[in-house]
Amino acid sequence: MARVRLSVAQRREELLRAAVEQIEARGVAAVRIADVASALGVSNALVLYHFSTKEKLVAAAFTHAAKEDLAQLRKLLGRRTTAVRRLRSAVRWYAPTGQAKGWRLWIEGWAVALREPVLQDVTRALDRQWKAAIAEVIADGVAAGEFACPDPTGTALRLTALLDGLAVQLTSYAGAVSRARAQEWVDEALARELGLEREALTA
């Protein structure tokens, strides 16, 4: 059956989604242009036409995944409800027990970013935007008198560090910690940072 003719933007989107899937399955080091092409039933030349090198394809794939994650984060944080509810929803979604992009992808990205400046820029930008969005909602909650937090920026950094660390444990070391226990720790950390009882997160 003939493939549907796609626009340049649609084809690029298709290639990026396939690249993300292949990176998650094979890892950045092992994934090849041929793997992405094969997954879609297209030629290597078509992939190279859009991205020219594997390095550019990988960087674009991570940027694509980051944009999707940030869009979902902003959606959760932009809801018309209390800052506490918005924060808990966002943290639970982002946590390795939630529904954010596959953590294997981001762990791969962090590792490769140590040697690839372009990918380092992508992961750093995502990290900064995530922390800034969380800090902004914490500041909103403080201004509204929902809780006390003298350092929203520091709180955002500590929460992110906890979530990232738990992601490594859950993804890389099976059985190191249960998903239920990890979720308890995340809720406890959020409540502690906001000066609340844990039960207040679900009130």
C-alpha positions, 0 to 999 in steps of 0.5 A: 500500500502506498504511503500517504504523502506528508508535508515537510512538517508532518514528515519531520514530526513523524521522523522525530517521534520514531527517533524518540522511540528508537532512542528509548529502545536502543540507547543513543550510542546504539541507535542508527539512522537505519533504525529510524528509517526502518521503523517507518519504512522509509530510506536512510536518505530521507532521514538524512535529507531532514537532519543530515547527521545522526547527531542532529537527529538525536538533538532534534529528537530530545528537543521534540520530547522536551517540548511535549513534556513542557507543554504538558507541565504548563497545562497542569500548572495553568489550571484554575485551581489552588497552587497546592493542587497544581504543584501536586499534579505537576510533581506527580506527573513528572515523578518517575511514578507518573506519566512523563516521557520515558525516563530511560530517554532522559537518563540517556540524554544526561549521559550523552550530554556530558560529551555532546554540547548541542544535547547539553544545551537541550537538556539544560534548557529543559531543566531550567524551564521546569524549575522556573515553572515550578518556582513561579507556582510556588511564588503564586501560592506564597502570595495567595497565603496558601503556604510559606516558602522563603525560597521558591527557586531553591525549593524547585531545585531540591524537588527536581533533584529528588525526582531525577534521583528517584528516576535513576533508581527506579529506571536503572536499579530494579527493586531498589525502591518501590514505586509506592515508597517513591511516591510517598517520599515525593509527597512528603518532600513537597509538603515539607518544602511548603510547610504543610502536613502531607494530608493538606496536599489532598485536602 
